[in-house]
Every structure is written in C-alpha cells, then in structure tokens.
Amino acid sequence: MRDGGPLRHAIEAAAQARALRDDCVAWLPSAARQMMPVFDAVTRRWLMRSRSPYVAEITAIAAALEFSGVWFLNGSYQWGCTSLARDDDAPWLVRTLDWPFPGLGRHVEIVRMAGRAGEYYSVTWPGFVGVLTGMAPGRFAASINQAPLWRRTQHPWLRPLDIAANALATWPLRHMPPDQLLRETFESCPDYASARQRLETAPVARPVIYTLAGCAPGERCVIERTVDGFNTRTDDTGAANDWLVRAKRWEARIGANIMFTASHDEAAANSSGRREALAGWNAPFGGHFTWVTPPVLNLYTRIATEMCPAQGILRVTGYESVPGFDLPQMVTQPRELVARAEGTRPERVAELT
C-alpha cells in the first residue's frame, strides 16, 4: 500500500474491515454496541482538535466504509502488551499484543507502507491509520505498550472511574495519539537515532511505552513516556504495562478479568511477571514462537511478532480464544517476510512450518 496508504487498504479490504468491526463489537455489551455512533462522534471531535496529521485520512476511511466504529478504533489507545529488545547477531524486537477484543489475531495483516524517509511494514488491520508494531528494513523496528494507569483512587472497584477520569483529562490536549506518532516516526525518521529522539520528545496525548530496535549492536531501548516527559533505558530493554521503577500513584495495567479484584501489588506482579519471563528467554527467535508461553501468553493475547531490521525480517502470527482451551491458540499460519533492499519487492514471504 505504498501508494494510497491506509485509505486504499481500507477500501480494498472493506469486507475484512467490517468483519473485524463485527467481531470486536460482538464482545461488548448490547448497550455499548448501540452507543458506537456516540463513541465515534466523541472520538472524532477529539481527534479533529488534536495535532494529528492523519485526521483527513480517518475521515476518508470512515466515509468509504460507511459503518460505525472507524473513529472509535482509531482513538482507542487501550492496548496491553509484552515486548523485548535484545542483541543476538543483530538487534531483535519481539512482542505480543494483548487485547480482549476477538478478531484482532484472525484479521491481522502486514501492510507495506511508504513515507519520505523510506518504506516500512506495519502489522495492522484495514481501517486503522496508526502503527502499533512496525519494521523499516535497514532503519529500525518499534512497538507500543500501554503505559500504567494513573490512579486517583485506591480500591480495585474504582479502577473504571480512574480510567474514565484519565480519558476526560485527555480532552483538552492537542497532542497526537501515541500510535499516530509512531507512524509519523516511521515515515519521517531515517535511522534509529532520529527515531529515538522523536519518540522521546514529541508530546503525546496519553502516556505510552515505546520499544525501539535499530540495526547496529546496542541500538535498542525502551522509552517510558508521559505526556511531555520521558525516561529511556538501554540496559534493561523489556517492557510490559508498568514503569520499570514503580512510581507512586501509577498502577500496572491488568486484564478485564481481574479489573475489580486485583490489588495494586497483584497488578504490578502481573506486569513484571510477563516482562521478566520474556526477558529470560535465551533461545534464538526462530519463527516458531515457542517463547509465547504463560505468562507472556495470557487470556487476551492476539498477536506475536519477531522483527530484525538489520536483516529485514518480520514474522507475525495471530492468536484467538478457541473452545476447549484455557488460553488463546495460534489461528493463523506464521508468516515470515524478508525485505533487505530498499525500494525492491520482498525477497521472500513464506509460511513458517
């Protein structure tokens, strides 16, 4: 989709976009499904006031697809994940994306995109304009984890109130959503150093955790972002959904299944357990995704990705809940894309067996 980008992707994959929307909203309560046009309207109003350069693109996608949910999808920064950047023969970045909505694993696609700094590949869905996971061959790879929750209250039952209050606090901000800043970074930054500087300093609408890997040994970091501040670490480059150093009033993100029961310490243990388990994986990343095991694999795992920008390798597979299994299972064929040369077609796109 180098020509036409996400708009062309949405138009050419309109049936897949509707199927994804239907799968996602089926998980919601009936009252929430009926409120989707309202959610769209609120999200649209906020994004129109933001400094996002992609608002016209979302407008065009929503008009082309002609169903509700497009604006909401592009404004719903609520993703939980586990990631790790490490040096093997070259820097690698691996990650899982966890979210309760069904369909994200089954409908995931690799989309070839282009910007003024060069081409890149986005692990995404038709109708979504931001980048949550991406790889630019010969430049860098990056992914997004949801940052911890700012708590105004203490009791587990009151977490939804804190989530709502934080969303309201975002309303006056004019900054870009974190996923759209990451797309802009892929489009405009020619190398790891410039990508790191951009992700560290550009104001964002919500706190976020970026994991970034370049091509040279040592080019890897985790950038913990608040709206206008950052903390970058280069020696412990794994991340889940909490700050590496726990901070007062910040609480690790947790799944909806324990939203009303988990204590602050249990939430922190859930996040640190996933981060440490992935960081403790010492075997090579060979495309079989054998590192996706509990606790990295959890009730909401939807995607697993392995990326090496120095070698131009991008591997992806999707997960969904399957009847008869306690945890999500792989529901797509693992795919490997190898694209070493800028401006040429991938050398290989293969099924991994």
C-alpha positions as CSV (number, residue, x, y, z in Angstrom):
1,M,0.0,0.0,0.0
2,R,2.9,2.4,-0.7
3,D,0.5,4.3,-3.0
4,G,-2.7,5.1,-1.2
5,G,-1.7,4.0,2.3
6,P,-4.4,3.1,4.9
7,L,-7.2,4.6,2.8
8,R,-6.5,2.3,-0.1
9,H,-6.0,-0.6,2.4
10,A,-9.5,0.1,3.9
11,I,-11.2,0.4,0.5
12,E,-9.6,-2.8,-0.9
13,A,-10.2,-4.7,2.3
14,A,-13.6,-3.3,3.2
15,A,-15.1,-6.8,3.8
16,Q,-12.3,-7.6,6.2
17,A,-12.7,-4.3,8.0
18,R,-16.4,-4.9,8.6
19,A,-15.7,-8.5,9.8
20,L,-13.2,-7.1,12.3
21,R,-15.6,-4.4,13.5
22,D,-18.4,-7.0,13.9
23,D,-16.1,-9.4,15.8
24,C,-14.9,-6.6,18.1
25,V,-18.3,-5.2,18.9
26,A,-19.8,-8.6,19.5
27,W,-17.7,-8.8,22.6
28,L,-19.2,-5.6,24.0
29,P,-22.5,-5.4,26.0
30,S,-25.6,-4.7,23.9
31,A,-25.9,-1.2,25.3
32,A,-22.3,-0.4,24.3
33,R,-22.8,-1.7,20.8
34,Q,-25.8,0.6,20.4
35,M,-23.7,3.5,21.6
36,M,-21.0,3.0,18.9
37,P,-22.1,6.0,16.8
38,V,-21.9,8.2,20.0
39,F,-18.4,6.8,20.7
40,D,-17.5,7.6,17.1
41,A,-18.7,11.2,17.4
42,V,-16.8,11.9,20.7
43,T,-13.6,10.4,19.3
44,R,-14.0,12.3,16.0
45,R,-14.4,15.6,17.8
46,W,-11.3,15.0,19.9
47,L,-9.1,13.9,17.0
48,M,-10.3,16.9,14.9
49,R,-9.0,19.1,17.7
50,S,-5.7,17.2,18.0
51,R,-2.4,17.9,16.1
52,S,-2.7,14.6,14.3
53,P,-1.7,14.8,10.6
54,Y,-3.9,11.8,9.8
55,V,-7.4,13.2,10.6
56,A,-8.3,13.7,6.9
57,E,-7.3,10.1,6.3
58,I,-9.6,8.8,9.0
59,T,-12.4,11.0,7.7
60,A,-12.0,9.5,4.3
61,I,-11.8,5.9,5.6
62,A,-15.0,6.4,7.7
63,A,-16.8,7.8,4.7
64,A,-15.6,5.0,2.4
65,L,-16.5,2.2,4.8
66,E,-19.9,3.6,5.8
67,F,-20.2,1.8,9.2
68,S,-19.7,3.0,12.7
69,G,-16.6,2.2,14.7
70,V,-13.9,3.6,12.5
71,W,-13.3,6.7,14.6
72,F,-13.5,4.8,17.8
73,L,-10.9,2.2,16.6
74,N,-8.5,5.0,15.7
75,G,-8.9,6.7,19.1
76,S,-9.0,3.7,21.4
77,Y,-5.4,3.6,22.7
78,Q,-6.1,0.8,25.2
79,W,-3.6,-1.9,24.2
80,G,-1.7,-4.1,26.6
81,C,1.4,-5.9,25.5
82,T,4.7,-7.5,26.4
83,S,7.9,-6.7,24.5
84,L,11.7,-7.3,24.5
85,A,14.6,-5.8,22.5
86,R,17.9,-7.7,22.7
87,D,21.1,-8.2,20.7
88,D,21.7,-11.5,19.1
89,D,23.5,-11.4,15.8
90,A,21.8,-8.0,15.5
91,P,19.2,-6.2,17.5
92,W,15.8,-8.0,17.6
93,L,12.5,-6.8,18.9
94,V,9.8,-9.3,19.8
95,R,6.3,-8.5,21.2
96,T,2.9,-9.8,21.9
97,L,-0.2,-7.6,21.7
98,D,-2.9,-8.4,24.2
99,W,-6.5,-7.1,24.0
100,P,-9.9,-8.6,24.9
101,F,-11.5,-7.8,21.5
102,P,-11.8,-11.0,19.4
103,G,-10.8,-10.9,15.8
104,L,-7.6,-8.9,16.1
105,G,-5.5,-12.0,15.7
106,R,-7.6,-13.6,13.0
107,H,-7.7,-10.5,10.8
108,V,-4.2,-9.2,11.3
109,E,-2.3,-8.1,8.1
110,I,1.2,-7.0,7.2
111,V,0.9,-3.8,5.1
112,R,3.8,-2.3,3.1
113,M,3.8,1.5,3.6
114,A,6.0,4.4,2.5
115,G,7.0,7.8,3.8
116,R,9.6,10.4,2.9
117,A,12.2,8.5,5.0
118,G,11.6,5.2,3.2
119,E,9.4,2.1,3.2
120,Y,8.3,0.2,6.2
121,Y,5.9,-2.6,7.2
122,S,3.0,-2.2,9.6
123,V,1.3,-5.1,11.5
124,T,-2.2,-3.7,11.4
125,W,-5.8,-4.0,10.3
126,P,-7.9,-2.4,7.5
127,G,-9.3,0.9,8.7
128,F,-6.6,1.6,11.3
129,V,-4.2,4.5,10.5
130,G,-1.7,4.4,13.4
131,V,1.2,2.0,13.9
132,L,1.3,-0.3,16.9
133,T,4.0,-2.7,15.6
134,G,6.3,-1.9,12.6
135,M,9.6,-2.6,10.9
136,A,11.6,-0.5,8.5
137,P,14.3,-2.6,6.8
138,G,17.7,-1.1,7.4
139,R,16.4,1.5,9.8
140,F,14.5,0.4,12.9
141,A,11.7,-1.6,14.4
142,A,9.3,-0.3,17.1
143,S,6.2,-1.3,19.1
144,I,3.8,0.3,21.6
145,N,2.8,-1.0,25.0
146,Q,0.1,0.6,27.1
147,A,1.6,2.6,30.0
148,P,0.5,2.2,33.6
149,L,-2.7,3.7,34.9
150,W,-2.7,7.0,36.8
151,R,-4.7,6.3,40.0
152,R,-6.7,8.9,41.8
153,T,-8.4,6.3,43.9
154,Q,-7.2,3.1,45.7
155,H,-9.9,0.5,45.7
156,P,-10.0,-2.1,42.8
157,W,-13.7,-1.4,42.3
158,L,-12.9,2.2,41.4
159,R,-10.5,1.5,38.5
160,P,-13.1,2.2,35.9
161,L,-13.6,5.7,37.4
162,D,-9.8,6.3,37.1
163,I,-9.9,5.1,33.5
164,A,-12.8,7.5,32.7
165,A,-11.1,10.4,34.6
166,N,-7.9,9.9,32.6
167,A,-9.9,9.9,29.4
168,L,-11.5,13.2,30.3
169,A,-8.2,14.6,31.2
170,T,-7.0,13.9,27.6
171,W,-9.8,16.0,26.2
172,P,-8.1,19.4,26.4
173,L,-4.8,18.1,24.9
174,R,-4.0,18.8,21.3
175,H,-1.2,16.2,21.1
176,M,-1.0,13.2,18.7
177,P,-2.2,9.8,19.9
178,P,0.9,7.6,20.6
179,D,0.2,5.2,17.7
180,Q,-0.1,8.0,15.2
181,L,3.2,9.5,16.5
182,L,4.8,6.1,15.8
183,R,3.5,6.1,12.3
184,E,4.9,9.6,11.7
185,T,8.2,8.4,13.1
186,F,8.4,5.5,10.6
187,E,7.5,7.9,7.8
188,S,10.0,10.7,8.7
189,C,13.0,9.3,10.6
190,P,15.9,7.9,8.5
191,D,17.6,6.0,11.3
192,Y,17.4,4.7,14.9
193,A,18.9,7.8,16.5
194,S,16.4,10.2,14.9
195,A,13.5,7.8,15.7
196,R,14.6,7.7,19.4
197,Q,14.8,11.5,19.6
198,R,11.4,11.9,18.0
199,L,9.7,9.3,20.3
200,E,11.4,10.8,23.4
201,T,10.5,14.4,22.8
202,A,7.3,14.8,20.8
203,P,4.3,15.5,23.1
204,V,1.7,12.6,23.2
205,A,-1.9,12.6,24.2
206,R,-1.5,9.7,26.6
207,P,1.4,8.0,28.5
208,V,2.9,5.2,26.5
209,I,5.8,2.8,26.4
210,Y,7.8,2.5,23.2
211,T,10.3,-0.3,22.5
212,L,12.8,0.5,19.7
213,A,15.5,-1.5,18.0
214,G,17.9,-0.4,15.3
215,C,20.5,-2.2,13.2
216,A,23.8,-1.8,15.0
217,P,24.7,-3.7,18.2
218,G,23.5,-1.8,21.2
219,E,20.8,0.1,19.2
220,R,17.9,-0.8,21.4
221,C,15.9,1.0,24.1
222,V,12.6,1.3,26.0
223,I,11.2,4.8,26.2
224,E,8.7,5.3,29.0
225,R,6.6,8.4,28.1
226,T,4.4,10.7,29.9
227,V,2.5,13.4,28.0
228,D,5.6,15.7,27.8
229,G,8.4,13.8,29.6
230,F,10.4,10.6,29.1
231,N,12.7,8.1,30.7
232,T,14.8,6.0,28.4
233,R,16.6,2.8,29.4
234,T,19.2,1.0,27.2
235,D,20.3,-1.8,29.5
236,D,17.0,-3.5,30.6
237,T,15.1,-3.4,27.4
238,G,12.0,-5.4,28.2
239,A,8.6,-3.9,28.8
240,A,5.1,-4.9,29.8
241,N,2.5,-2.4,31.2
242,D,4.2,-0.7,34.1
243,W,7.2,1.5,34.6
244,L,10.4,-0.5,35.3
245,V,10.8,1.5,38.6
246,R,7.3,1.6,40.2
247,A,6.1,5.1,40.9
248,K,3.6,6.4,43.4
249,R,0.0,6.7,42.1
250,W,0.9,4.8,38.9
251,E,-0.5,1.2,38.6
252,A,0.3,-1.5,36.1
253,R,-2.4,-2.3,33.6
254,I,-4.3,-5.5,34.1
255,G,-6.8,-7.6,32.1
256,A,-10.6,-7.0,32.3
257,N,-11.0,-10.4,34.0
258,I,-9.3,-9.1,37.2
259,M,-10.2,-5.4,36.9
260,F,-12.3,-5.4,40.0
261,T,-10.4,-7.8,42.2
262,A,-6.6,-7.4,41.7
263,S,-4.7,-5.3,44.3
264,H,-2.1,-2.8,43.3
265,D,0.7,-5.3,44.2
266,E,-1.0,-8.0,42.2
267,A,-1.3,-5.7,39.2
268,A,2.4,-4.9,39.4
269,A,3.3,-8.6,39.7
270,N,1.2,-9.5,36.7
271,S,3.1,-7.0,34.5
272,S,6.6,-7.7,35.9
273,G,6.0,-11.4,35.6
274,R,5.3,-11.1,31.8
275,R,8.3,-8.8,31.3
276,E,10.7,-11.0,33.2
277,A,9.5,-14.2,31.6
278,L,10.2,-12.8,28.1
279,A,13.5,-11.3,29.2
280,G,14.5,-14.7,30.5
281,W,14.1,-16.3,27.1
282,N,17.6,-17.2,26.0
283,A,17.0,-19.3,22.9
284,P,17.1,-17.7,19.4
285,F,14.0,-16.3,17.8
286,G,13.5,-18.7,15.0
287,G,9.9,-18.1,13.8
288,H,8.2,-20.9,15.8
289,F,7.0,-18.5,18.5
290,T,7.9,-21.1,21.2
291,W,8.5,-18.1,23.5
292,V,4.8,-17.3,23.6
293,T,4.0,-19.3,26.7
294,P,2.4,-18.3,30.0
295,P,2.6,-15.7,31.5
296,V,3.5,-13.9,28.2
297,L,0.7,-15.9,26.7
298,N,-2.5,-14.8,28.5
299,L,-6.2,-14.6,28.1
300,Y,-6.0,-11.6,25.8
301,T,-3.0,-12.4,23.5
302,R,-3.9,-11.7,19.9
303,I,-0.6,-11.2,18.0
304,A,3.0,-12.3,18.3
305,T,5.8,-10.6,16.3
306,E,9.5,-11.1,15.7
307,M,11.5,-8.3,14.0
308,C,15.1,-7.7,13.0
309,P,15.5,-4.5,10.9
310,A,19.2,-5.2,10.2
311,Q,18.2,-8.4,8.4
312,G,14.8,-7.1,7.2
313,I,13.0,-9.9,8.9
314,L,9.4,-9.6,10.1
315,R,7.5,-12.6,11.4
316,V,3.8,-12.5,12.6
317,T,1.2,-14.9,13.8
318,G,-2.3,-14.4,15.2
319,Y,-4.0,-15.8,18.3
320,E,-7.6,-16.1,19.4
321,S,-9.6,-17.8,22.1
322,V,-10.6,-21.3,21.0
323,P,-13.3,-23.5,22.5
324,G,-11.8,-26.3,24.6
325,F,-8.6,-24.4,25.5
326,D,-8.0,-22.2,28.6
327,L,-5.6,-19.8,26.7
328,P,-5.6,-18.4,23.2
329,Q,-4.3,-20.6,20.4
330,M,-2.5,-19.8,17.1
331,V,-5.2,-19.3,14.5
332,T,-3.1,-18.0,11.5
333,Q,-0.2,-19.6,9.7
334,P,3.0,-17.9,11.0
335,R,4.4,-15.7,8.2
336,E,8.0,-14.5,7.6
337,L,8.8,-11.6,5.4
338,V,12.4,-10.8,4.4
339,A,13.0,-7.4,2.8
340,R,16.6,-6.3,2.8
341,A,16.7,-3.9,-0.2
342,E,15.0,-0.5,0.0
343,G,12.8,0.1,-3.0
344,T,12.5,-3.5,-4.1
345,R,9.9,-6.2,-3.5
346,P,10.4,-8.5,-0.5
347,E,12.9,-11.3,-1.2
348,R,10.6,-13.8,0.4
349,V,7.2,-14.0,2.0
350,A,6.8,-17.5,3.4
351,E,4.7,-19.7,5.6
352,L,6.7,-21.0,8.6
353,T,6.2,-24.6,9.4
